[in-house]
Every structure is written in structure tokens, then in C-alpha cells.
């Protein structure tokens, strides 16, 4: 379709949104786009329908079929309601949990979803105010609900919002429910099919009681309460970065015994405008800057943060010079699993039937930590729904110790089935107390882990390509990597290629091709070098970008040479990124 044809199609589609079934605000916004000389915003808003994918919805807020608004959210909810009514038609009552984050329009979309579910005869447990993602997962399991919805766009910029759909186990949907829900959502082709008139008797507001149960269950995760008792006054800076974490994380830290938790008052303010940061993403130094400044002012031992929906954890520690250093997501998972496995071993709780989970793009060093302790380590696709899938498959067979991914997410418990910053931040503070009891900082602990299992360094690079032209470019990039894979990276030959689109693992040395054992396919490529380095390439399923995950290995002669080894690895990472063309 050429540009003229596309514009004609888009105009015809947009003009339907001027009809009386759409509210005045929507009609006015669409009319302005139609009348504007620059038709780019019109094309971006209508060139496709906002796709209800396997993770739900995520997009820029505004009028249009490719935007987050009451009609796209309404269609998603009606489709999910229809699917639930078919799946659970023999049950006396179908119930769902609805939660939301702090974003602009999140409460509006959550109440809309609750209204539509209730209009379809479905019982709704609606949180009274914003709550963390993991608490929604927890509540689905706790109340025995059939499904749930969380209105959130995680750590995306403020223009975005999203809609995550959960199944009865508290995890985001996978096959067959994700695919079938998509079919039901796609069957909603008219606003007239959406039941907007609520049955208020079916909507129950929940809040404090669930909070207390959730926090009590998190308290059971503590492995070193005596260390906390001895270091109860350890200075901890915590910031929710304007998000939902402030609802529970301060309370959780207090419940565990931490008495000196320092606020960043400006960032305690819950706001969808995220006024103190450009992007509310705790993996970015900019988002952590105010908390680090507070740590310098107070002499805090560590800085912890959560993103707006409180599923991701940010961590800053003090290095050997007393400077504050951002810890990356791979290192965070390493620290968690090293601690959990070590403490379980010290407490005599390891019997060889334990396991942990990591995603395929997360550091291989985690596997080394597990193997050294006779703990199984399973790989899964990116996204916590796949970690939850492993947990579901092994429930009652093997004991889960923890699971995480490089994108700053970790889950140390089984009563939630999504990444959890509430429990993770509290547990990380316990690890800091445990390390302090041994005369170490978390920075010292990380170096000890590398000394024990070998050094690795990781970095992820996102190449953003917005709009339709960007989506086409990303498709072309993946096609080119498959047809013309790199022969070497940072001077080391590529010896293995894993293509998760067809689940083929190509051994370039022998020419052998083996099938990989995964529950489905995924548009991910991985290149492994003779030197032990790994590069993963993956288009984002929720944002207009393609991500490169780089992991390099270096020899670390001694713990004293850690920083020199880091510098050497960083130079190698730059070479790999250039070889992949991800620096353009």
C-alpha cells in the first residue's frame, strides 16, 4: 500500500470515529487530526488497531484505533469478559481482580474495566487506589479469582498506558488462553458490542485487608532476621519514583525490622506526570539521581527504588572508594540467587530438589551459581509469564528458590506469579544487613560472587524506531540478521546461533542443527562466540524498538583487579555493539 492509499484508508477509518457512538472529547480530537496539514499523527493513530497481544495492550494515550483510550480498553475488556464467560460457564460465579498504577487515566481505565466486567455478570474486586502489579497477582490467587487486569505501562514514558491480563494462577496469560483471548478481543469490531452500563452490586472495593495479608506473607521470606536485628539502623534510601511502591514498601521494610529508611520526599508524590524524571525507569541513572543525592547527604549504605507499578527493582551500592554505583539487572538477580541458595544451604534446607529460573537473555553466570550448589537452573523466554509457566509445571515436584530477568525483575516467592519489587526490595535490604554482619558491603559481595563463579559483564542497547516505518525497519533488521549473521564478534568467531523463531540451534563448528525444547517459538536470535560471549537480539513486544543484550566474559585474576576487569570488559562490549550495528 503506497502513502496515498494508506492516507485514504486512514481517513475513512478516522471519520467513523466522528459518529455519535463516540464521546465529544474523542470526536474533537479526531477532527483536529483530520483537519491538520501534517497527517503523520492521524496515520500513527489509525494506521492499525492497537493490538491486544500476548501481554495485553500498551500504547500512547489518545484518540484513535492505535491508541489507549476508553474504546480500545473497552473492547479489550469486553473480549476478555466474553472469553471468561465461555471458559467458566459451568461455574456459579466468575470473578476478576482489577488494579491500576499511578499513570494518567489509569483509575479511569480501571473503573471502566470494572464496569464492563460487572455489566457482563462478572464479580469484580477493584482496588480502592493504585497498587503494585505483584499485589494484583497475589490477590487473584488469594481470592481464587478466574482472571485479573492491571492497568499499567510499567516504566514507559508518561504518554503511555497499558492493560495486562492475568489468568487464574496469577500469571500473565500464555497459550492457549492468550491466543484465544486475542481472538475474542478481535471479534469486538464495533463500540455497540461493548457493555458499558455497570452492575454496581457486582463491584467490591478492596484494599487494606489484602495489603496486610500480602505483607504478612512477604515477611515469611526472611532468611536472616538476626542480621536485621543487629543492623536495624542501617541507612536505606528508598524511592518509589512517583509510583505505587510508596503504598507498601515502606511498610514492608518496617515490618521486617528496618528502622532507618530515608525518603526522597519529592518522589514520594504519586503522579502520572513523573515530574522529577524524564523516564521513571530505575535502571537509568537519571531516574536514580535524586535518591543517590539523598544517600550522599545522609551517608546511606544502599539506595533502592521501584518503577511506577512496583514490579522492577533499582539498586545502588557503595564501592570500595565509597562512591555510589548503579547495579545492573543481571547483577541484581545474581545477588538474590547467591544469597537465597547460600542461606538455604547454611540452614540445611537444600536437598537437591531445588531450582531457579532465568530468561534466555539473562547472564549465564546465574547458571554457574546454581550448578555449584547442585540447584537446577531452567531457561525460559523473556517475560515473567514464562518464569511463572516453569513454576506451574514444577509445582509439587521441585522447590522454587527464585527467578529473575536482566530487566530488573525478580520473584523470591510462590504466592505471586509476576516480578515483585515489594518483596525483592525488602529482601535486598536483608542481604545488605547479612553482608554487613560479615563485614562486607553489597559491592564486596558482588565481587566475591564473580571471584567464585567467573566474571561476566552485560549491557543492553535499545534501538528505537517509532511509527509504521520504524516497525518495518525492525522487521528488516531481523531478516538481515538471519540471512547475514555476524561471523565474529570482538574478534572471536561466532560458533553457535540459536534461532527461537524455529527453535533451531546451529553449531557452526560441526554443522549440526538441534531442536531446542521450549513450549513455543519467539522472535529472538542469539549468537555465541568461541570466547564465551553471548549476544541476544529481540524486538520488543510492547514498544517500538529492537533490543540487543550483550554479555562478555573476561578473566579476573584477583578480587583486587575487579575494576580493571570491568574496564576491559566495557571496551569489549563496545566492540561487540559496533559489530552488531547497534551503535547507529
N, C-alpha and C positions, 0 to 999 in steps of 0.2 A: 504494500500500500504506500503510494507516494504521499508527500506532505499535503497536497491539495485534497486528496481523497480522505486522508486522516482528519483534516480540519472539517470537512463536510460531515463526516461521521460523528465527530466530537460535538459539533454544533447541534446536530439532530438529537443527540443524547442529552445534551445540556438543556435544550429547550423543553424537554419533557419535565425537567425539574422546576419549570415555571408554573406548573399546574397547581390546582387548588389543594391537592393531597399533601403538598409540601408547605411548611410554615413560612410566614412572611420574611423572617430573617434569612432563611435559606434562599428563597426566591430573589431577594435583593442582592445577595452575594453572587449568585449565578448570573443575574442580569448584568452586574458590573463586569464580570469576566467576559461575557458575550460582547459587551459594548467596547471593551478596551482595545486599543490599537495593537498592543502586544498580546498575542494569543497563546503565548507559552504557558501562563498559569492555567488557562482554560484547558489546554491539551493535557497538562500534567494532572489536572483534577478529574478529567473524564476519559482519557485515552484507554483506560481499562477499569475494571471493577476492583476495588480493594479486596485482595484475595484472602479468603478465610483459609489459611494454610494449616499445616500440621501443628503449629504453635498458636493458632488463633489469628487475631488481627493485630497489625501495628502499622501506623501511618501518621502523616501530618494531619492535624485537625483542620476542618473547614468544610465547605460545601463541595459536593461532587461525589461521583461513584468511586473515586480512588482516594477518598479522604475519610478520616474518622469523624463521624457525626451521628446524630440520633437515628438516621435511617440505615446506615451501614451497621451500626451497633444493634439496631432493632432487628435487621434481617438476620444477623448472626445469632441473636438470642432466640428468635422465632424458629430458625432452623434447628438449633440445639434443642429447644423445647420439643419440637416435633420428633426428633430422634429419640430423646429420652422417653417420650410417651409410647413410642413403638418398642423400645428396648425393655421397658419395665411395665408394660401394660397389665401384667398379671399381679403387680404389687398393689397393696391397698393405698399407699401414698408414695409419691415421688418427691424427693426433697433435694434442694441445692443450697450451697453457701455462696453468697456474693460479697466480695470485698473490693477495696479500691485503695489507691495510693493518694499522694497529695497533689497530683497534677491538675491543671486547669481542666474543668469539665469531668474529672474522674467521678466526683459524687453524683453529678447529673447522669452520667452513663450507667453508674452502678444502680441508682434508683430506677432508671429506665429499664435495665435488665430485670430487676426485681419485679417491676410492674408487669412486664411481658411474661415472665415465668408464671406469676400468680394468675394472670389472665388466662393462662393455659392450664390452670388447675394444679400447678406445682407449688409445693410448700417451699418458702424461701426464708433462709436465715441471713439477714442483712446486717452487717456490722454497723454500729452506730456512728462510726467515724472511720478515718483512714486506719489501716492496719498493715503489718508486714505480709508479704507473699507467703512465707512459711506458716503463718498462723492460719491462713485460709486453707492450706493443705492439711494442717493439723486438725482443723475443725471439721472438714469433710470426713476424716477418719473417726474423729471423736464422736460425732453425732450420727455416724452411719449414713451419710448422705449419698445420693447417687451420682452427684456431679457438683461442680462449682465453677465460679467465674471470678477472676481477678482483673479489675480494670487498672492497667499499668503499662507504661512503656519503659520500665526499668530505668536505665541510666541514659536514655536517649535525650537529645536536646528538648527544650521546653515546648517546641512546636508539635511534638509527637504525643500520641497516646496509643494505648493498645488494649487488648482483650485476650486474656489467657483462659483457655478452657481446661478443666480438670475432670478426671474420672473418679470413680468411687473409691479407689485406693489412695486418693490424694495426690496422684501424679498427673502431670500433663498427659494428654491423650497420645497413644500410639495406635498402630493398626490392631484391629480393624476399625476401632472407634473414631480415630481421626479422619480417615478416608471417608467413612460413612457419614460422619457429621458434615464434612465438606459437601457431600452430595446433597444432604438435606438443606444446608445453607444456600447452596447454589440454586436449589429449587424455589427459593423465595425471589421471585422476579418482579414483584410489584409491592408497593407500600401497602396496598389494600390487603395483602396476605398477613400483615403483622398485627397482632392483637395488642393494642396499646392500652386498653382500659383495664386497670388492675382490679384484683380481688384483694383488698387490703387485709381481710381476715386471714389470708394465707401468708402474710409477710410478718415475720417475727424479728424484732430488733435484738441483736446480741452484742456483748461487749466484755464488761469487767469479769464476769464469771469465767468465760473462756480464757481471758488473759491469765487469770490466776492458775487455772489448770495447766495451761501451756507452760508457764514459768516454773511451776512445781515439777513438771516432767523434765524440763531442761536442767533443773537442779540435780537430777539423778545422774547426769553425765559427768559430774565432778569426780576426778580420779586422785586429786591431791589436796583435799580440804585442809590438811595440816600445813601445807605450804602457804595457802591463802591466809590462814590464821597468823602465821609468822610475818607475812608481808601484806597485811590488810591495809597498811597506809601507803603502799606503793602508788606513786603518782601516775594516773592514767588519764590521758586526754581522749575523750570520745566526742565525735561529731556525727550527727545524722544527715548532714549536708541538706538541711531543709526537709528531710523526708520522714518516713513513718517510724524509723528506728527510735526516735525520741519517745514514742509511745510505750516502749517495753525494755529497751536495752539498759537504760539507767536502773530500772527496777531489777532486772536480772543480775546486773553486777552487784547491786546491794544485797540481793538475796543470797548470793554466793559468799558474801563477806567482804567485798572491796569497799573501803571507807573513804577513799580519796580520789574520786572520779571527777575530773575537771571538765567543765562545759566550755563550748565555744558559743557564747550567747547569741551572736548574730546568726549562727547556723542552726540554732535550736528552733528558729522560726519556721514553721511549716508553710511552704509556699511553692506553688507550681511555676512560679517565675524564677526560682532558684537565684535570688538576687545577688548573692556574693560570688557566684561562679559562672563561667561560660558554659561548662558542661558538668552535671552533677555525678561524675564518674570517679569513684575513689581510686581507680588505677592510674589516674592522671595526677601528676604532681601539683598542678594548678588547683585542683579541687581540694587538695590536702593542705594548701599553703597556710590558711588561717589557723588550722589545728596545729600545724608544725610551729607556727609563730607563738601560739599559746604554750606549746611544750617548751620552747626555748625560754619563754618568760617565766615558767614555773619550775623548770628542771625536771619535767616528766620523764619517766622511764620509757614509755611507749605511747604511740598515737594509734587509735583505731577509729575506723569510720564505716558507715554503711551507705549504700546508694539509696535513692528515693523510696524503693519498695522493700528495702532491707533484706535482700537475698545475697548481695555481694558484700564482701569484707575488704576494707583497705587497711594496710598496716605500715607503720613507720617505726623503725627501731634506731637505737643509738649505736654507732660503730665504735671502733677501738679508739678513735680520736674524740668521741663524744658528739660527733655530728649526726644529724638525723637523716636516715636513709630509707627511701621507699622500697618495700619488699614486693617482689612481683608475685603474680598469682601462682606460678609453679612452685616458688619457694614457700608460699603460704601453705599449699597442700602438703609439701614435703615436711614442714614443721609439724603440722597437725598429725599426719600419719606416723611420723617418727615418734612423737610423744605418746600417742594412743597405743601404738604397738609396744613401745618401751615400758610404759606403765602397766599395761596388761601383763607383760612378761614378768615384771617385778612383783606384781600382785598375785602371780601364779595362775593367771586366768587364760593363758594360751594353751590349747590342747591340740593344735594342728588343724582345727576345723574352722579357722577364721579366714576372712577375706576382706579385701578392699577393692575399690573400683576407681578407675581413671578414664578420661576420654582419650581418644587416639591422638589428639593434638597436644596433650599434656606431657610433661617431661617423663622420659624413660627412667629417670633416677628413682621415681616412686616405686617402680617395679623392683629395683635393686634393694631398696629399703625393706620391702615386703619379703623378697626371696631370702634375704639374710636372716629373717626371723621365721621362716617356714610359714609365712602367711601368703595365701593365694592373692594374685592381683589380676583383675579382669579388665580388659579394654572394652570400651563401648564408643558409640558415636557421640559427637558434641551435643550437649544439652542434657539437663538433669533428668529429663523423662527417660533417657536411656540408662542412666545410673539407677533410676527407680525400677526400670524393667529388669535389670540384673537382680535387684533386691527382691522383686516379686518372684522371679524364677527360683531363687535360692532360699526363699522364706521357709523356715522349719528344717532346712537341710544344712546350711552353713551359717556361721555367726558373722554378721556385718560389723566391721570396725569403723568404717568411714569411706567417703567417696568425694572426689573433687575434680575440678577442671581448672585449666590455666586462666580462665576468665574470672578469677577471684571468687569462686563459689565453692563452698564445702558443706557437707552434711555429716555431722557426727552422731546422728540418732536415727532410729527407725520409725518413730511416731510422726515424722514429717517425711514427705517424699518430693521435696524440692530443696534447692540450696537455701541455707538458713544462716543469715548474719546474726540473728539474735543469739542462738546457741554458740555459733562459731566465735563471735567476738568475746563472749563470756569465757569460753574455753581457752581462747588465745591468751587472755589475761591470766588464767590459771597457769598456763605454760610459762608465762613470764615470771610468775611467782615461783614456780618449780625450778626454773633456771636460776633465779636469784638465790634460792636455797642452796644451790650448788656453786654459788659464786660466779655465775655467768649471766650475760645478757642474752636476749634472743639472737642478737648478731653473732655472739660467740657460739651459740647452739647451732646456728645455721652452718658456720664454718666447720664445726665438729661433724655435722651430717655429711658435708662434702668430703671431709677427710676420711670418713668411714666408707662411703659408697661410691666415691668418684665425683669429679667436678663436671658440672654442665652449666650452660648459660643460655637463656632463652629471650627471645623478643618477638612480639607480634607486630606486624605492619598492616595497616588497612589502607587500601587504595579506593577512594570514594569516587563513584561515577553515578551521579543522580539523574533522574528522569528516564525517559524511554531510550534515548540514545546511550545513556550510561548502562542500562540493563543489557542492551545489545552488545556493547563493548565488553562487558564482563563475560557474556556467553562466548564471544570470540576469543577472549583470553584463555578460557578453559579449554576450548577446542584446540588452540595452538599449543598449549602445554601437553595435551595428549598426542598430538601429531608430531610435535618437535620438542620432546623432553630435553632438559639440560643434560649434557654428557658429563659435566663435572661441576662441582660447587666448591669455591675457595680452594681450587687446585686439587681437590680429591675426587676421584672418579665416582659417578653415581653407579651403585652396584645393585640397587633394588628399587622397583617402583610398585607402589600399591595404588590401585585404582578402585575406589569403593563404589564407583558407578556400575561396575560389572563384577566387583569382588574378586578381581584377579590380582595376584601378587606375582610380579615378574622378577625373577632372579636373572640379572643381566650377565652374570658370570657364567652360569650354566645353561641359560636359555630356558630353564624350567618355568612353567606357569602353574601356580597352585591356587585353588579356590580358598577364600577366607571365610571363616564361619561367623557371619553376622546375620541378624534377623531380617535385614532388608538392605537396600542399596542407599548410597548417599553420594552427592556430587563433591567428592573430596579426592585429591591426589596427594600422594606422599612420595618423596624422593629421599633415599638413604644413601650415604656415601661410605666409602671404604674407611674413612676416618671416624665413623660412628655418628656423624651429624645427620640431622633429620629436618626436612622442610615439608610442611603441610600447606596445601593451597585449598581454600574453601570459600566459595561465595556465601555471603550472609543470607540467611533465610528471612531476615526481618528488616534489614537495612540495605541501602543502595551501595554496597561495597563488596570488595573481594579481599579476603584476609590471608596473609602469609604468616605462618607460625614457624619460626626458626629456632632450632636447638643445636648448639655446637658443644663439642666435648674438648677439654684440654687437660693436660697433666698438671696437677697441683702438687709440686714437690713437697711442700710442707704447709701447715696452717699459717705460718708467718708470711707465706707468699700468696695468700688468698687474693689480696687486692691487685697484685701484679698479674695473677692468673685471670682475674676479671677483666683487666685492661686488654690483655692478649685476646681473650675470647670476644670482647666487644669489637675489636678490629676484624676478627674473623667473621663475625655476624655481618658487618658492613659489606664485606666481600661477597658473602652469600646473597644478601639482599640485592646487591648490584647484579650479580649473576642471574638472579631471577627476574630482573627488570622491575623490581618493586620499589625502586628509588626514584621513579619518574613521576 
